[in-house]
Amino acid sequence: MPSPRSKQNPRDDHYAQKARKDHFPARSVFKLQEIQQKVNLIQRGNRILDLGCSPGSWLMLAAELTGPTGSIVGIDIQPITVSLPSHVQMFIADMLALPDDISEVVGRDFDIVLSDMAPSTTGSKSVNAARSMELCHAALSTAQNRLLPGGHFVCKIFQGEDSDAFIHQIKSLFNRYRIFKPQSCRKASREIYIIGLNKR
Ligand SMILES: C[S@@+](CC[C@H](N)C(=O)[O-])C[C@H]1O[C@@H](n2cnc3c(N)ncnc32)[C@H](O)[C@@H]1O
């Protein structure tokens, strides 16, 4: 039986309610959880870079999965609102123009680069897809420069005419890849996740 709140607001669905109940700031946590179930991505002790990390759900889940022997660095243009354990560090910065001093502190040699970055959307699907693709390229170049060989990359894409070319690049840079639309993505959304496994 839907709660009175979900009757008022269709965006307040089962996943949004469960995220609130589990004290996560966003329903997107379930997308990373499904990715984890599908490919067993995050291991204890991993070093992870999370691009577009605000409001902080993926940071919280990643911190739980790595445990305190791991370390997680998040970057977003917006601040996060949750408190995080000491093995998580967050920087406010634009991935399309990352300042040199932050770039240096963030460092290299990550086991996993995650990107759930999403542009602010407009009414035009093609503009949204083009802006998303710009963020995907920034994320991929970050993964190329900062992932260890054998490392993994997860990137959200809004499907558009350039998606196939991007997927082709992932195929050439990683030994294996998956394209995945988690059940928890909104049905109307054009988002999918591309997962590159074992960087060459
Ligand atoms: C869907 S939210 C990410 C949710 C996050 N994974 C979580 O679980 O809390 C997308 C994020 O991408 C960020 N973003 C968009 N453009 C960006 C950019 N150029 N650089 C860094 N972050 C960006 C937005 O500010 C927004 O917080």
The ligand as a MOL file (V3000), in Angstrom:
LIG
                    3D

  0  0  0     0  0            999 V3000
M  V30 BEGIN CTAB
M  V30 COUNTS 27 29 0 0 0
M  V30 BEGIN ATOM
M  V30 1 C 23.2490 11.9000 -9.5850 0
M  V30 2 S 24.2830 12.9600 -8.6560 0 CHG=1
M  V30 3 C 25.4010 11.8140 -7.9140 0
M  V30 4 C 24.8050 11.0660 -6.7580 0
M  V30 5 C 25.8690 10.3370 -5.9570 0
M  V30 6 N 26.4110 9.2070 -6.6990 0
M  V30 7 C 25.3030 9.8040 -4.6680 0
M  V30 8 O 25.0780 8.6040 -4.5910 0
M  V30 9 O 25.0930 10.5710 -3.7380 0 CHG=-1
M  V30 10 C 25.2720 13.6970 -9.9040 0
M  V30 11 C 26.3150 14.6640 -9.3760 0
M  V30 12 O 27.1830 15.0500 -10.4500 0
M  V30 13 C 27.6910 16.3200 -10.0830 0
M  V30 14 N 28.3630 16.9900 -11.1940 0
M  V30 15 C 27.7870 17.4790 -12.3180 0
M  V30 16 N 28.6980 18.0910 -13.0940 0
M  V30 17 C 29.9000 17.9680 -12.4510 0
M  V30 18 C 31.2210 18.4170 -12.7330 0
M  V30 19 N 31.4950 19.1130 -13.8500 0
M  V30 20 N 32.2090 18.1400 -11.8590 0
M  V30 21 C 31.9380 17.4500 -10.7010 0
M  V30 22 N 30.7000 17.0140 -10.3670 0
M  V30 23 C 29.6820 17.2690 -11.2220 0
M  V30 24 C 26.4400 17.0490 -9.5960 0
M  V30 25 O 26.7800 18.1860 -8.8190 0
M  V30 26 C 25.7100 15.9630 -8.8020 0
M  V30 27 O 25.9880 16.0510 -7.4370 0
M  V30 END ATOM
M  V30 BEGIN BOND
M  V30 1 1 1 2
M  V30 2 1 2 3
M  V30 3 1 2 10
M  V30 4 1 3 4
M  V30 5 1 4 5
M  V30 6 1 5 6
M  V30 7 1 5 7
M  V30 8 2 7 8
M  V30 9 1 7 9
M  V30 10 1 10 11
M  V30 11 1 11 12
M  V30 12 1 11 26
M  V30 13 1 12 13
M  V30 14 1 13 14
M  V30 15 1 13 24
M  V30 16 1 14 15
M  V30 17 1 14 23
M  V30 18 2 15 16
M  V30 19 1 16 17
M  V30 20 1 17 18
M  V30 21 2 17 23
M  V30 22 1 18 19
M  V30 23 2 18 20
M  V30 24 1 20 21
M  V30 25 2 21 22
M  V30 26 1 22 23
M  V30 27 1 24 25
M  V30 28 1 24 26
M  V30 29 1 26 27
M  V30 END BOND
M  V30 END CTAB
M  END
